[in-house]
Each structure stands twice: as C-alpha cells, then as structure tokens.
Amino acid sequence: MCNCHLPADKGAPTLTRRQALTGTAALATATGLAASTTQAQAQDDPYAAPADPALPPSDMTLDLARVALVVTDPQNDFLSPDGVTWGVVGDSVTRNNTVENIERLFKAAKAAGITVAVSPHYYYPTDKGWKFEGALEKLMHKIGMFDRKDPLSLEGFEGSGADFLDRYKPYIHDGKTIVTSPHKLYGPEHNDLALQLRKNGIDQVILAGMSANLCTESHMRELIEQGFEVAVVSDGTAAAMLPEGDGYLAALINFRYIANAVWSTDEVVNLLG
C-alpha cells in the first residue's frame, strides 16, 4: 500500500494515506488529550474515572424481569484474610471494601427478587495432572488454591479455601441462588452459567466477584460475546498487586473499554431499590 503523503492545505499537518483513510490523526490527538488528563488524575488516584472521557457514556437500563446478579469466586481463598492469596489481593480488597460490597449486592438482589448466580472456581486432584499450564495456573496449583478432595464429596470442603465466605452463605444457600458447575481457568466457557441464565430468561448481567483482571474480566468478555448486556461493579471486585502489574487497574481499563456499564455498588443498590 502506498504510504506517500497526500496534498495538504497550507499550515495543516501532512497526513499519510493510512491516516487520512482511518482518522488516525484525529484519534491520536484525542488520545493525547485523554492521556494527559489520565496522567494528571493518576497522580491523585490511579483508579479514578477520567474527568473528560473520550468514550460515550453508558445507556444501559435495567429490566428487573431479565437481569441477574452474577458473582465470580466469592470464596475464602480470595476474600478471607486466611485465604492463600490474601497477601497479594488483600490491599485491593480492603481498599475497595469488596467483601462488604459483594454482601450489599447479594442483599439488594435478593430484596429485588432478581436471579442470582454464583460461578465458583474448584480444582480436584485430577486437575493436578495437566500437562501444561499458564503462569497463574502453576501458582494456583502450587499453593492449593480452590482445592477440593473430590468432585462428588464435600469432605473437607466446609471452611476450606474453596468454600464460600460465611457471611455470603445465607444468600447462596437459600435454595434460590444458582451455583454453577465450576470454571477451571477464568471464563465461563466450560461451565453452565450461560445455559442457566438463558433458561431463566436473563439477558442482562450485573457482574461482581473475584478477581478483577482474571475470572471477573473473563466472565465479562464471554458473556458479552454471548450476547448478554453486562454491567461490571467496579468496587465489587479487586485483584492482585504484583511486580508484574496492578491487576485491578488493568481490569478497570478493560471494564471501561468493553462493558455496557461500569457502576459502583451504591449505584447498583439504588437501581435495584
């Protein structure tokens, strides 16, 4: 393809053919302005929403007859100080008030009478025989994260890292909450979440849970690909902070880029009320 310069008006910047056809120059200008704003905000709060966003605002409107609250991995290994990941997720969980916010979401969803589903993460002994793994798979298996002794037995499950937080159990074990089959990596592609939602007439999802840049983001992406309208609760999740990067910040950027809406717990509670 020709990369020669097109004629330009006097005083105007010279554009390549590619830039002229795709609007790259205009986008670069807008992006540069947005980046300056973001950098200024980051000095105060790296997680703050941009004061002058470039992306269009959400127009998602809840219909309580067809919306569900979906919570990923509300389990001890993520959300309890005794969990195996607390050393790397604890600061983020505490900062976002994630444990309390997830409980508020459960409570508001139950009061509104909407569908509630939990997508848990479990590993069984046979999962330890995998022949290849990603970096986090290796780590999770090494530290015994989400381990259960048997897929058909609850022996040793109560109070384990794979178990739900005690404070969530009244909402999850009420005989109405859908507890899906486990997801094994990050997304719901191989569990029955989408089927359960479809069978309940659901096409809108309020998404929260752990952890932001892994299972929560992966659930968001897959549900959107499946045709669901998804709002992510920004302070109903959290993530690890490692030398490799801040997982919560990484997820928050993608939530803003991809989700149909990014709401706070307060906003969701008000919408459900």
C-alpha positions as CSV (number, residue, x, y, z in Angstrom):
1,M,0.0,0.0,0.0
2,C,1.2,3.5,-0.8
3,N,2.5,5.4,2.2
4,C,3.1,8.6,0.3
5,H,1.8,12.0,1.6
6,L,-1.4,13.5,0.3
7,P,-1.6,17.2,-0.6
8,A,-2.3,19.3,2.5
9,D,-3.7,22.8,3.0
10,K,-1.2,25.5,3.9
11,G,-0.4,25.2,7.6
12,A,-2.2,21.9,8.0
13,P,-0.3,18.8,9.2
14,T,0.8,16.4,6.4
15,L,-1.1,13.1,6.6
16,T,-0.3,9.7,5.2
17,R,-2.8,7.9,3.2
18,R,-3.4,5.4,6.0
19,Q,-4.0,8.3,8.5
20,A,-6.4,10.1,6.1
21,L,-8.4,6.9,5.5
22,T,-8.7,5.8,9.1
23,G,-8.8,9.0,11.0
24,T,-5.7,8.1,12.9
25,A,-4.5,11.6,13.2
26,A,-7.8,12.8,14.9
27,L,-7.8,9.8,17.1
28,A,-4.2,10.4,18.1
29,T,-5.0,14.0,19.0
30,A,-8.0,12.9,21.1
31,T,-5.9,10.1,22.7
32,G,-3.1,12.5,23.5
33,L,-5.5,14.8,25.3
34,A,-7.1,11.9,27.2
35,A,-3.7,10.6,28.2
36,S,-2.7,14.0,29.6
37,T,-5.9,14.1,31.6
38,T,-5.4,10.5,32.8
39,Q,-1.8,11.2,33.8
40,A,-2.8,14.2,35.9
41,Q,-5.5,12.1,37.6
42,A,-3.2,9.2,38.2
43,Q,-1.1,11.5,40.4
44,D,-4.0,11.6,42.9
45,D,-5.9,8.4,42.3
46,P,-4.8,5.9,39.6
47,Y,-8.3,4.3,39.7
48,A,-10.4,7.5,39.3
49,A,-12.7,7.7,36.3
50,P,-11.4,10.2,33.7
51,A,-12.8,13.7,34.2
52,D,-13.2,14.1,30.5
53,P,-13.8,10.7,29.0
54,A,-13.4,10.1,25.3
55,L,-15.7,7.1,25.2
56,P,-19.5,7.5,25.0
57,P,-21.5,7.1,28.2
58,S,-23.5,4.0,29.1
59,D,-27.1,3.8,28.1
60,M,-27.8,0.5,29.8
61,T,-31.2,0.4,31.6
62,L,-32.0,-2.4,34.0
63,D,-35.1,-4.5,33.5
64,L,-35.6,-6.4,36.7
65,A,-37.5,-9.2,34.9
66,R,-34.5,-10.1,32.8
67,V,-31.4,-9.2,34.9
68,A,-29.2,-11.3,37.1
69,L,-26.5,-10.7,39.6
70,V,-23.5,-12.9,38.8
71,V,-20.7,-13.2,41.4
72,T,-17.5,-15.0,40.5
73,D,-15.4,-16.8,43.1
74,P,-16.8,-15.4,46.3
75,Q,-14.5,-17.8,48.1
76,N,-12.2,-17.8,51.1
77,D,-9.0,-18.1,49.1
78,F,-9.7,-14.7,47.6
79,L,-11.7,-12.8,50.2
80,S,-10.7,-14.1,53.6
81,P,-7.5,-12.9,55.4
82,D,-6.8,-16.6,55.9
83,G,-7.0,-17.3,52.1
84,V,-3.9,-18.3,50.2
85,T,-4.0,-15.2,48.0
86,W,-4.6,-12.6,50.7
87,G,-1.0,-11.4,50.8
88,V,-1.4,-10.1,47.2
89,V,-5.1,-9.3,46.9
90,G,-5.7,-8.0,50.5
91,D,-4.8,-4.4,49.9
92,S,-7.0,-4.2,46.8
93,V,-9.9,-6.0,48.6
94,T,-9.6,-3.6,51.6
95,R,-9.3,-0.5,49.5
96,N,-12.4,-1.3,47.5
97,N,-14.4,-2.6,50.5
98,T,-15.0,-5.6,48.3
99,V,-16.2,-8.1,50.9
100,E,-18.8,-5.7,52.2
101,N,-19.8,-4.5,48.8
102,I,-20.4,-8.1,47.5
103,E,-22.7,-8.7,50.5
104,R,-24.6,-5.5,49.8
105,L,-25.1,-6.7,46.2
106,F,-26.4,-10.1,47.4
107,K,-28.8,-8.4,49.8
108,A,-30.1,-5.9,47.2
109,A,-30.5,-8.5,44.6
110,K,-32.5,-10.8,47.0
111,A,-34.7,-7.9,48.1
112,A,-35.4,-7.0,44.4
113,G,-36.3,-10.6,43.6
114,I,-33.9,-10.9,40.7
115,T,-32.0,-14.0,39.6
116,V,-28.7,-14.5,41.5
117,A,-25.9,-16.8,40.2
118,V,-22.5,-17.8,41.6
119,S,-19.7,-19.1,39.4
120,P,-17.2,-20.8,41.6
121,H,-13.7,-22.0,40.9
122,Y,-12.7,-25.5,42.1
123,Y,-9.8,-27.8,41.5
124,Y,-9.9,-31.6,42.0
125,P,-7.0,-34.0,42.3
126,T,-7.3,-35.0,38.7
127,D,-6.7,-31.3,37.7
128,K,-3.2,-31.6,39.0
129,G,-2.3,-33.9,36.2
130,W,-2.5,-31.2,33.5
131,K,0.5,-31.4,31.1
132,F,0.9,-27.7,30.5
133,E,-0.2,-24.6,32.4
134,G,-0.1,-20.8,32.3
135,A,1.8,-18.9,34.9
136,L,-1.2,-18.4,37.3
137,E,-2.4,-22.0,36.8
138,K,1.0,-23.1,38.0
139,L,0.8,-20.8,41.0
140,M,-2.7,-21.8,41.9
141,H,-2.0,-25.5,41.8
142,K,1.2,-25.0,43.8
143,I,-0.5,-23.1,46.7
144,G,-3.5,-25.4,46.7
145,M,-5.9,-22.6,45.7
146,F,-9.6,-23.7,45.5
147,D,-8.7,-27.3,46.1
148,R,-11.3,-29.9,46.8
149,K,-10.8,-33.5,47.6
150,D,-13.4,-34.9,45.3
151,P,-16.0,-33.6,42.8
152,L,-18.7,-35.9,44.4
153,S,-17.9,-35.3,48.0
154,L,-18.0,-32.4,50.4
155,E,-15.4,-34.0,52.7
156,G,-13.1,-31.2,53.9
157,F,-14.9,-28.5,52.0
158,E,-16.6,-26.7,54.9
159,G,-14.4,-23.7,55.9
160,S,-11.7,-24.6,53.3
161,G,-10.2,-22.1,50.8
162,A,-12.7,-23.3,48.2
163,D,-15.7,-22.7,50.4
164,F,-17.8,-19.5,50.3
165,L,-17.3,-16.8,52.8
166,D,-19.6,-17.5,55.8
167,R,-21.3,-14.1,55.5
168,Y,-22.4,-14.9,52.0
169,K,-23.8,-18.4,52.8
170,P,-27.3,-17.2,53.8
171,Y,-27.7,-15.7,50.3
172,I,-26.1,-18.5,48.4
173,H,-27.7,-21.4,50.3
174,D,-31.3,-20.1,50.3
175,G,-32.4,-22.7,47.7
176,K,-32.9,-20.0,45.0
177,T,-29.3,-19.0,44.1
178,I,-27.9,-20.7,41.1
179,V,-24.5,-22.3,41.9
180,T,-23.0,-23.2,38.5
181,S,-20.6,-26.0,37.7
182,P,-17.0,-24.8,38.4
183,H,-15.0,-22.9,35.9
184,K,-11.4,-24.3,35.6
185,L,-9.5,-21.4,34.3
186,Y,-11.0,-17.9,34.2
187,G,-14.1,-17.6,32.0
188,P,-17.5,-19.4,31.9
189,E,-16.9,-21.1,28.5
190,H,-16.9,-24.6,30.1
191,N,-19.4,-24.3,32.9
192,D,-23.2,-23.9,32.7
193,L,-23.6,-20.2,33.6
194,A,-24.8,-19.1,30.1
195,L,-27.3,-22.0,30.0
196,Q,-28.6,-21.3,33.4
197,L,-29.1,-17.6,32.6
198,R,-30.8,-18.3,29.3
199,K,-33.1,-20.8,30.9
200,N,-34.1,-18.1,33.4
201,G,-34.9,-15.6,30.6
202,I,-31.9,-13.5,31.5
203,D,-30.0,-11.3,29.0
204,Q,-28.7,-8.6,31.4
205,V,-26.0,-9.2,34.0
206,I,-24.7,-7.3,36.9
207,L,-21.2,-8.7,37.4
208,A,-19.0,-8.7,40.5
209,G,-16.7,-11.0,42.4
210,M,-13.0,-12.0,42.1
211,S,-10.7,-11.4,40.8
212,A,-10.9,-8.4,38.6
213,N,-8.5,-9.0,35.8
214,L,-8.9,-12.8,35.7
215,C,-12.2,-14.5,36.3
216,T,-14.3,-11.4,36.5
217,E,-13.0,-9.8,33.3
218,S,-13.1,-13.2,31.5
219,H,-16.7,-13.7,32.5
220,M,-17.5,-10.2,31.3
221,R,-15.8,-10.9,27.9
222,E,-17.5,-14.2,27.4
223,L,-21.0,-13.0,28.4
224,I,-20.7,-10.1,26.1
225,E,-19.6,-12.4,23.3
226,Q,-22.7,-14.5,24.0
227,G,-25.0,-11.5,23.6
228,F,-25.6,-10.5,27.2
229,E,-25.6,-6.9,28.3
230,V,-23.1,-6.6,31.1
231,A,-22.6,-4.0,33.8
232,V,-19.5,-4.5,36.0
233,V,-19.5,-3.3,39.6
234,S,-16.2,-1.5,39.9
235,D,-15.9,-1.8,43.7
236,G,-17.5,-5.2,43.9
237,T,-14.2,-6.7,42.8
238,A,-10.4,-6.5,43.4
239,A,-7.2,-8.0,42.2
240,A,-3.6,-8.9,43.0
241,M,-0.8,-6.4,43.0
242,L,2.4,-8.0,41.8
243,P,5.7,-6.9,40.4
244,E,4.2,-7.9,37.0
245,G,1.5,-5.2,37.4
246,D,-1.6,-4.0,39.2
247,G,-4.4,-6.4,38.2
248,Y,-7.2,-4.1,39.4
249,L,-6.0,-1.2,37.3
250,A,-5.6,-3.5,34.2
251,A,-9.1,-4.8,34.6
252,L,-10.6,-1.3,35.3
253,I,-9.3,-0.1,32.0
254,N,-10.8,-3.0,30.1
255,F,-14.1,-2.7,32.0
256,R,-14.4,0.9,30.8
257,Y,-13.5,-0.1,27.2
258,I,-15.7,-3.2,26.9
259,A,-18.6,-3.4,29.4
260,N,-22.0,-2.0,28.7
261,A,-21.8,-0.1,32.0
262,V,-19.4,0.3,34.9
263,W,-21.3,1.1,38.1
264,S,-20.4,1.4,41.8
265,T,-22.1,-0.7,44.4
266,D,-24.0,2.3,45.6
267,E,-25.4,2.8,42.1
268,V,-26.5,-0.8,41.7
269,V,-28.2,-0.8,45.1
270,N,-30.1,2.3,44.1
271,L,-31.1,0.9,40.8
272,L,-32.3,-2.3,42.4
273,G,-34.2,-0.5,45.1
